[in-house]
Amino acid sequence: MGHEEHGITLGGRLATLHIMSREVRANDEKSRFEIHVDGQVAGFTQYRRHGERADFVHTEIGDEFEGQGLATELIRAALDDARTRGWQVLPYCQFVKAFIAKHDDYLDLVPADQRGRFGLAP
């Protein structure tokens, strides 16, 4: 995927806007989900698989990509994929735990008997 450029007119001048392409990809070989911006890995969330359970242990976004909402986009896509794969999730990573705490429609991914240990609502 490449970037898109759009021309708009501002005060009689044509301005070009660069719209970055973003894509989240599963990298099963490295046990992580990666977010790519204009083809470059901008960050990842790492997991450890235990059968049908995935322990999310670390999320990292490159310094040059911070403040763009990439962590939220990455975690949402990773949890959506985990749901599709039928995985249960243990959010050891603080970013993943905070995301689930804010978006209770993902709470069902965390086994009910494990939610208390992560400070998540029952």
DAZIHU-V758802 format. One line per field, one symbol per residue. ss: DSSP state (H for helix, E for strand, L for the rest). Layout:
# DAZIHU-V758802
ss: ???
This chain:
# DAZIHU-V758802
ss: LLLEEEEEEELLEEEEEEELLEEEEEEHHHLEEEEEELLEEEEEEEEEEELLEEEEEEEEELHHHLLLLHHHHHHHHHHHHHHHHLLEEEELLHHHHHHHHHLHHHHHHLLHHHLHHHLLLL
